[in-house]
Amino acid sequence: MNRLFAAKKPSGISSNHFLARLKRKYGVKKAGFSGTLDPFASGVLLVAFGSYTRLFQYLEVEPKVYEACLWLGAFCPSGDNENISKVDIIKPFELKVLSKNVENLQGILDYTPPKYSAKHVGGVRAYELARRGVDFELKAEQMEVFSAEILHYTHPFLLVRLELSKGSYARSWAELLAKKLGINATLSALERKSEGEFFYENEKALDPLKHLKIAQNWYEKSQSDIELGKKLCVDDFKIKENGEYVIKFEKFFSIIEILNGQVTYKLNGIKNADFN
């Protein structure tokens, strides 16, 4: 089964365990997802079955939009609500002070990913090592914050909407804000609302051809050449400039690359799903 859809992962379960549920639900063996959600987080998880699992690199999944609730004054080593070890009673902030600091945390920011994250360390998820008490360090990285705004503030809880680049962590952004405010803070809830143009629609099947972020090209000879994986000549394509292109046919599509007059297959013979 080839299928692409946005699922909604509940909190308290890993993305892999949630994917296993979906595989059982739909009776499929091959499945994958884009943009791992930590077990603590909930929300949109872009899922693909069958051959569509090879398409993630060609889909636009930025920005990633989150609604994050910060508990001001609370401390948790993992930056979430799973093991809160300390709560400081702090005075409420003036909204203009919070707004100014939130506004200043936009653009390119330096940060260190949280140890309780889905980052891989030697082939193991960082959060698994952290829970085992293994000592390790994660490298400093950069994230791009396309926008950050306050949605609601009822002390000590601050709800913000974040638009982040791929691979960014809302928990790290919350840590940066806490440092600016001179307090402890942790996330009491985190929900991903969308990945790029993908949002939850009751697991509605999506046509990937409407979402590929590469241009369409046209092969001007027999489609059987591509169907059989034969060597292709650049002169037989309508567009001959360097780049990656999708070639669409009635029952399948392929992705090819033209580079300096040479044509190579990137993906071939991806069967179209039925959306009727």
Secondary structure, DSSP 8 states (H G I E B T S, - for coil): --EEEEEEE-TTS-HHHHHHHHHHHHT-S-EEEES---TT-EEEEEEEEGGGGGGGGGB---SEEEEEEEEETEE-TTSSSSS--EE-------HHHHHHHHHHS-EEEEE---SSSS-EETTEEHHHHHHTT-------EEEEEEEEEEEEEETTEEEEEEEE-TT--HHHHHHHHHHHHTS-EEEEEEEEEEETTEE-STT----GGGTBSSEEE-B-S-HHHHHTT---BGGGBS--SSEEEEEE-SSEEEEEEEETTEEEEEEEEEE-----
